[in-house]
C-alpha cells in the first residue's frame, strides 16, 4: 500500500502506530531453499472437529458451535483474536503478534465449556506471510474443538456472515468472543497489498485475527482491518490465502525450522525498532516545534522542551518499556544466527544504533536549536531509508526439514 492508502486505514491491531506491512526482507533466511511439499488434506486433525451441518444454522446455533474454537491471542503489548483449525494449528493476523516474541505469546479459549481447557496455552511460531497478514501458531490444546475452512467459496455480495473476536474496551478490558453480524459487500484490490473481502460489519481493535463464518459454520475469511473514520466497513483475508497459508504451515509439519524461527524473531526485533523509531521521531518533532513556539513568545528553548516532555511522557515510557522487554537479548540472539545474511544483519544493527541515537537525542537535548533540528532530520532520513530496505518482501523463504 502507498502511504496515502494506508492513511485511510486503521489496522485493527494491538499497537496501531506500527505500519502493518513494514517487514523484513525475503533474504533473511537460508540462502538456498526448497519448495514445501504438497499436503493432501488440510482438514485432518487431532482436535475434535465440529460436524458440518446440512442446513443453515441460526445465529444462536452458530455461536454455540463456533465460539469455543476462537482464541484470545495475548502478548505483552496487547491482544487480538485467532481460531483453531486443525492439529493444534491456530490462525491469526501477522500484525497481532509482530511486536511480541514467541515466549511472550499466550492463547486463551474463553468459550470452551470445561474451564480447565481454556488455557492459557503457550504458542510456537510455524509460518507467516506479513503481506497477506496471516500467521500460524502451534498450540497443544487437544480438547479444544476446531473450525473448518470452507473447501471452496465463490464470493456473493450480500451474503450474511458472522465474525467472532475480542474487541478491546480500553485499560486492558475486552469483550470475549463477541459476535458481529454483517454481510459480504465487495472485493477490494489494492495496487500493492493483498486482495481482500470488504464486509459491511462492525469490528474494532481486538477483532483482528477472528474468523468470518458462513451460515453452515465454515470459515470464509479472517478479519484484518477496518476503515479509520467510518464505522461498519471492514476487510478480511480471503479464503484462498488462508488455505494456501495452511498448506505452508502443514508443509512444516506444524513445526518451524530453525531458519523460520530466526526469521520470526528477527521480524519481531525489526517491528519493535520501527515502532520505537516512529515514536521517538514524533517526540523529537514535538520537541523542535515546542522550542520554536517558546522562542516566538520570547521564552527560552528550554521552556518549550519542558512543556513537550510533559506531553510525550506516557508515550516515551511505553517505548522505553519496549526496549527493556526482551529486545536487546533477542537482538543479540539473532546476531549470531547462521541463517541471516550479512547485509540484513548490518542493516538491523544500524537500525538499532539509530533507535538508540534517537533515544539519546530525546533524553539529552544538546547543541543549538538549529543543530538539534539538523541531527533529527538526518536520523529521520536514515531511519526511513532502513525501513524502505526492509519493506520489499513480506514472507519467509520456503524451506524443507532435513
C-alpha positions as CSV (number, residue, x, y, z in Angstrom):
1,X,0.0,0.0,0.0
2,X,1.1,3.6,-0.6
3,X,1.3,6.0,2.3
4,X,-1.9,7.7,1.0
5,X,-3.8,4.4,1.0
6,X,-2.5,3.4,4.4
7,X,-3.9,6.7,5.7
8,X,-7.5,5.6,5.1
9,X,-7.0,2.5,7.3
10,X,-6.6,1.9,11.0
11,X,-5.5,-1.7,11.2
12,X,-7.5,-3.5,13.9
13,X,-4.2,-4.0,15.7
14,X,-2.9,-4.2,19.2
15,X,-0.5,-1.4,18.6
16,X,-2.0,0.9,16.0
17,X,1.1,3.1,15.4
18,X,3.1,0.3,13.8
19,X,2.8,0.1,10.0
20,X,1.3,-3.4,9.3
21,X,3.2,-4.0,6.1
22,X,6.7,-3.0,7.1
23,X,8.6,-6.3,7.3
24,X,11.9,-8.0,6.9
25,X,13.4,-8.8,3.5
26,X,13.0,-12.3,2.0
27,X,16.8,-12.6,2.1
28,X,16.5,-13.1,5.8
29,X,16.7,-16.9,5.9
30,X,18.7,-19.6,4.2
31,X,20.5,-18.6,1.0
32,X,19.1,-21.7,-0.6
33,X,15.8,-23.4,0.0
34,X,13.5,-26.0,-1.5
35,X,9.7,-26.0,-2.2
36,X,7.4,-27.1,0.6
37,X,6.0,-30.5,-0.2
38,X,2.3,-30.6,-1.0
39,X,0.0,-31.7,1.8
40,X,-3.1,-33.6,0.6
41,X,-5.6,-33.0,3.4
42,X,-5.9,-29.6,5.1
43,X,-8.8,-30.8,7.2
44,X,-7.2,-33.8,9.0
45,X,-6.9,-33.1,12.7
46,X,-6.4,-34.5,16.2
47,X,-8.7,-31.9,17.6
48,X,-12.4,-32.5,17.7
49,X,-14.0,-31.0,14.6
50,X,-17.5,-29.7,14.6
51,X,-19.8,-31.7,12.4
52,X,-20.7,-29.8,9.2
53,X,-24.5,-29.1,9.2
54,X,-26.5,-29.6,6.0
55,X,-28.9,-26.7,6.7
56,X,-28.2,-23.1,7.7
57,X,-27.9,-22.5,11.4
58,X,-29.4,-19.7,13.5
59,X,-27.1,-17.1,15.0
60,X,-27.5,-18.7,18.4
61,X,-26.6,-22.2,17.0
62,X,-23.6,-20.7,15.2
63,X,-22.4,-19.0,18.3
64,X,-22.7,-22.2,20.3
65,X,-20.8,-24.2,17.7
66,X,-18.1,-21.8,16.7
67,X,-17.2,-19.7,19.7
68,X,-15.3,-22.4,21.6
69,X,-12.7,-22.5,18.7
70,X,-12.0,-18.8,18.9
71,X,-9.0,-17.6,20.9
72,X,-7.8,-14.5,22.6
73,X,-4.2,-14.1,21.4
74,X,-2.3,-12.1,24.1
75,X,1.2,-10.7,24.2
76,X,2.9,-8.2,26.5
77,X,1.7,-5.2,24.4
78,X,-1.9,-6.0,23.7
79,X,-4.3,-8.7,22.3
80,X,-6.1,-9.8,19.2
81,X,-8.0,-12.9,18.1
82,X,-7.3,-16.2,16.5
83,X,-9.1,-19.5,15.7
84,X,-8.2,-23.2,15.9
85,X,-8.2,-25.0,12.6
86,X,-6.6,-28.5,12.9
87,X,-3.9,-30.4,14.8
88,X,-3.4,-27.6,17.2
89,X,-2.8,-25.0,14.5
90,X,-4.2,-21.6,15.3
91,X,-4.6,-18.9,12.6
92,X,-4.3,-15.2,13.4
93,X,-3.1,-12.0,11.8
94,X,0.6,-11.5,11.5
95,X,0.2,-7.9,12.9
96,X,-1.4,-9.3,16.1
97,X,1.8,-11.0,17.1
98,X,4.5,-8.9,15.4
99,X,5.5,-6.9,18.5
100,X,5.8,-10.0,20.8
101,X,8.4,-12.6,20.9
102,X,7.3,-16.2,20.8
103,X,8.0,-16.8,24.6
104,X,5.5,-14.0,25.5
105,X,2.5,-15.1,23.4
106,X,-0.3,-16.9,25.2
107,X,-3.7,-18.1,23.9
108,X,-6.9,-18.4,25.8
109,X,-10.1,-20.1,24.6
110,X,-12.7,-18.3,26.8
111,X,-15.8,-20.1,25.4
112,X,-14.6,-23.7,26.0
113,X,-17.1,-25.3,28.3
114,X,-14.6,-27.0,30.6
115,X,-12.7,-24.2,32.3
116,X,-9.5,-26.3,32.7
117,X,-9.1,-26.5,28.9
118,X,-9.4,-22.7,28.3
119,X,-5.7,-22.1,28.8
120,X,-3.5,-20.1,28.9
121,X,-1.6,-22.1,26.3
122,X,2.0,-21.3,25.1
123,X,2.3,-20.9,21.4
124,X,5.1,-21.8,18.9
125,X,5.5,-20.0,15.6
126,X,5.1,-22.1,12.5
127,X,4.8,-19.8,9.5
128,X,3.7,-16.3,8.5
129,X,3.1,-14.1,5.4
130,X,3.1,-10.5,6.5
131,X,2.0,-9.1,3.2
132,X,-1.2,-11.2,3.4
133,X,-1.3,-10.6,7.1
134,X,-1.6,-14.2,8.2
135,X,0.3,-16.2,10.8
136,X,0.1,-19.8,12.1
137,X,0.9,-20.9,15.6
138,X,1.2,-24.4,17.1
139,X,-0.7,-24.9,20.4
140,X,-1.1,-28.1,22.4
141,X,-4.8,-27.9,23.0
142,X,-6.3,-31.3,22.0
143,X,-9.5,-30.8,23.9
144,X,-10.4,-27.6,22.1
145,X,-12.7,-28.1,19.1
146,X,-11.5,-27.0,15.7
147,X,-13.2,-24.9,13.0
148,X,-13.1,-25.9,9.3
149,X,-12.1,-23.9,6.3
150,X,-14.7,-23.9,3.5
151,X,-13.4,-26.2,0.7
152,X,-14.4,-23.6,-1.9
153,X,-16.0,-20.2,-1.8
154,X,-17.5,-18.2,-4.7
155,X,-17.9,-14.6,-3.5
156,X,-21.5,-13.5,-3.1
157,X,-22.2,-9.8,-2.4
158,X,-24.9,-9.5,0.2
159,X,-24.3,-12.9,1.8
160,X,-24.8,-12.8,5.6
161,X,-21.8,-13.7,7.7
162,X,-20.8,-13.8,11.3
163,X,-17.5,-12.5,12.8
164,X,-16.2,-13.6,16.2
165,X,-13.5,-11.7,18.0
166,X,-12.3,-10.0,21.1
167,X,-12.7,-6.2,20.8
168,X,-11.0,-4.1,23.4
169,X,-12.7,-1.7,25.7
170,X,-9.6,0.2,26.9
171,X,-7.4,-0.2,30.0
172,X,-6.9,-3.9,29.3
173,X,-10.6,-4.8,29.3
174,X,-12.2,-6.7,26.4
175,X,-15.4,-8.4,25.2
176,X,-14.5,-12.0,24.9
177,X,-15.7,-13.7,21.7
178,X,-18.2,-11.1,20.9
179,X,-20.4,-11.6,17.8
180,X,-20.8,-9.2,14.9
181,X,-23.3,-9.9,12.1
182,X,-22.9,-8.3,8.7
183,X,-22.6,-9.1,5.0
184,X,-20.1,-9.6,2.3
185,X,-20.0,-6.4,0.3
186,X,-17.3,-6.4,-2.4
187,X,-13.7,-7.4,-3.2
188,X,-11.1,-4.7,-2.7
189,X,-8.0,-5.0,-4.8
190,X,-5.1,-3.0,-3.5
191,X,-2.4,-2.0,-6.1
192,X,0.4,-3.1,-3.8
193,X,-1.2,-5.1,-0.9
194,X,-3.3,-8.3,-0.9
195,X,-6.8,-8.6,-2.3
196,X,-9.3,-8.6,0.5
197,X,-13.0,-9.2,1.1
198,X,-14.8,-5.9,2.1
199,X,-17.6,-6.5,4.6
200,X,-20.3,-4.3,6.0
201,X,-19.8,-5.3,9.6
202,X,-18.9,-3.6,12.9
203,X,-15.5,-4.6,14.2
204,X,-13.0,-2.9,16.4
205,X,-9.4,-3.2,17.7
206,X,-9.1,-6.7,19.1
207,X,-11.2,-8.3,16.4
208,X,-8.1,-8.8,14.2
209,X,-7.5,-12.5,13.6
210,X,-11.1,-13.5,14.2
211,X,-12.9,-15.8,11.8
212,X,-15.6,-14.8,9.3
213,X,-18.1,-17.6,9.3
214,X,-21.0,-18.6,7.0
215,X,-24.4,-19.9,8.0
216,X,-23.0,-23.5,8.0
217,X,-20.2,-22.7,10.4
218,X,-17.4,-22.8,7.9
219,X,-14.6,-20.2,7.9
220,X,-14.7,-18.0,4.8
221,X,-12.1,-15.4,5.8
222,X,-10.3,-13.6,8.7
223,X,-10.8,-10.1,9.9
224,X,-7.7,-8.0,9.3
225,X,-8.6,-4.3,9.2
226,X,-11.3,-1.6,9.4
227,X,-11.5,1.9,8.0
228,X,-10.2,4.6,10.3
229,X,-13.1,7.1,10.3
230,X,-16.1,5.2,9.1
231,X,-17.9,2.5,11.1
232,X,-19.2,-0.7,9.5
233,X,-16.5,-1.0,6.8
234,X,-14.1,-3.8,7.5
235,X,-11.7,-6.0,5.5
236,X,-10.9,-9.8,5.7
237,X,-8.2,-12.1,4.4
238,X,-9.6,-14.2,1.7
239,X,-10.3,-18.0,1.9
240,X,-7.8,-18.8,-0.8
241,X,-5.0,-17.1,1.2
242,X,-5.9,-18.9,4.4
243,X,-5.9,-22.3,2.6
244,X,-2.5,-21.5,0.9
245,X,-1.1,-20.5,4.3
246,X,-2.4,-23.6,6.0
247,X,-0.7,-25.8,3.4
248,X,2.6,-23.9,4.1
249,X,2.1,-24.4,7.8
250,X,1.4,-28.1,7.4
251,X,4.3,-28.4,5.0
252,X,6.4,-27.5,8.0
253,X,4.8,-30.5,9.8
254,X,3.4,-27.9,12.2
255,X,6.9,-27.1,13.5
256,X,9.0,-24.2,12.3
257,X,12.5,-25.0,11.1
258,X,15.4,-23.1,12.7
259,X,15.6,-20.6,9.8
260,X,12.0,-19.7,10.2
261,X,12.3,-19.4,14.0
262,X,15.1,-16.9,13.4
263,X,13.1,-15.1,10.7
264,X,10.2,-14.7,13.1
265,X,12.4,-13.4,15.9
266,X,14.3,-11.0,13.6
267,X,11.0,-9.7,12.3
268,X,9.8,-9.0,15.8
269,X,13.0,-7.2,16.6
270,X,12.6,-5.2,13.5
271,X,8.9,-4.4,14.2
272,X,9.7,-3.1,17.6
273,X,12.5,-1.0,16.3
274,X,10.2,0.5,13.7
275,X,7.7,1.3,16.3
276,X,10.3,2.8,18.6
277,X,11.8,4.8,15.9
278,X,8.5,6.2,14.7
279,X,7.5,7.3,18.2
280,X,10.9,8.9,19.1
281,X,10.8,10.8,15.8
282,X,7.4,12.1,16.7
283,X,8.7,13.0,20.1
284,X,11.7,14.9,18.6
285,X,9.3,16.7,16.2
286,X,7.3,17.7,19.2
287,X,10.5,19.0,20.8
288,X,11.5,21.1,17.9
289,X,8.1,22.7,17.4
290,X,7.8,23.4,21.1
291,X,11.2,25.2,21.1
292,X,10.2,27.2,18.1
293,X,6.9,28.2,19.8
294,X,8.7,29.1,23.0
295,X,11.2,31.4,21.2
296,X,8.4,33.0,19.2
297,X,6.9,34.1,22.6
298,X,10.2,35.4,23.8
299,X,10.9,32.4,26.1
300,X,14.0,30.2,26.1
301,X,14.0,26.9,24.1
302,X,14.2,25.0,27.4
303,X,10.8,26.3,28.3
304,X,9.5,24.6,25.2
305,X,11.3,21.4,26.0
306,X,9.8,21.1,29.4
307,X,6.3,21.5,28.0
308,X,6.9,19.0,25.3
309,X,8.4,16.5,27.8
310,X,5.2,16.5,29.8
311,X,3.2,16.0,26.6
312,X,5.2,13.0,25.5
313,X,5.9,11.4,28.9
314,X,3.4,8.5,28.6
315,X,4.4,7.5,25.1
316,X,8.1,7.6,25.9
317,X,7.6,5.5,28.9
318,X,5.8,2.9,26.8
319,X,8.7,2.9,24.2
320,X,11.3,2.6,27.0
321,X,9.4,-0.4,28.2
322,X,9.6,-2.0,24.8
323,X,13.4,-1.5,24.9
324,X,13.5,-3.3,28.2
325,X,11.2,-6.2,27.4
326,X,13.5,-8.6,25.7
327,X,14.5,-6.5,22.7
328,X,18.3,-6.5,23.4
329,X,18.6,-10.2,24.3
330,X,16.6,-11.3,21.2
331,X,18.6,-8.9,19.1
332,X,21.9,-10.4,20.4
333,X,20.4,-13.9,19.7
334,X,19.7,-13.3,16.1
335,X,23.0,-11.5,15.5
336,X,24.6,-15.0,15.9
337,X,22.2,-16.7,13.5
338,X,23.7,-18.5,10.6
339,X,20.5,-18.0,8.6
340,X,20.6,-14.2,8.4
341,X,22.7,-12.9,5.5
342,X,25.3,-10.2,6.3
343,X,23.5,-7.3,4.6
344,X,20.3,-7.9,6.6
345,X,22.2,-8.1,9.8
346,X,24.2,-5.0,9.0
347,X,21.0,-3.0,8.4
348,X,19.4,-4.4,11.6
349,X,22.5,-3.4,13.5
350,X,22.3,0.1,12.1
351,X,18.6,0.3,12.8
352,X,19.3,-0.5,16.5
353,X,22.0,2.2,16.5
354,X,19.6,4.8,15.0
355,X,17.0,3.9,17.6
356,X,19.5,4.4,20.4
357,X,20.7,7.7,18.9
358,X,17.1,8.9,18.7
359,X,16.6,8.0,22.4
360,X,19.7,9.9,23.4
361,X,18.7,12.9,21.4
362,X,15.3,12.9,23.3
363,X,16.8,12.1,26.7
364,X,19.7,14.6,26.5
365,X,18.9,17.5,24.1
366,X,22.1,19.5,23.4
367,X,23.5,22.0,20.9
368,X,21.7,24.8,19.3
369,X,18.1,24.7,18.1
370,X,19.3,24.6,14.5
371,X,21.9,21.8,15.1
372,X,19.3,19.8,17.0
373,X,16.8,20.0,14.1
374,X,19.5,19.1,11.6
375,X,20.5,16.0,13.6
376,X,16.9,15.0,14.0
377,X,16.3,15.3,10.2
378,X,19.5,13.3,9.5
379,X,18.3,10.4,11.7
380,X,14.8,10.6,10.2
381,X,16.2,10.2,6.7
382,X,18.4,7.3,7.7
383,X,15.6,5.6,9.6
384,X,13.2,5.9,6.6
385,X,15.9,4.5,4.3
386,X,16.3,1.5,6.5
387,X,12.5,0.9,6.7
388,X,12.4,1.1,2.9
389,X,15.1,-1.6,2.7
390,X,13.2,-4.0,4.9
391,X,9.8,-3.3,3.3
392,X,10.4,-5.0,0.0
393,X,9.3,-8.5,0.9
394,X,6.8,-9.9,3.4
395,X,7.1,-13.6,4.0
396,X,9.8,-16.1,4.9
397,X,11.5,-18.2,2.4
398,X,10.2,-21.7,1.7
399,X,12.2,-24.4,3.4
400,X,12.1,-28.1,4.0
401,X,13.0,-30.0,7.1
402,X,16.2,-32.0,6.7
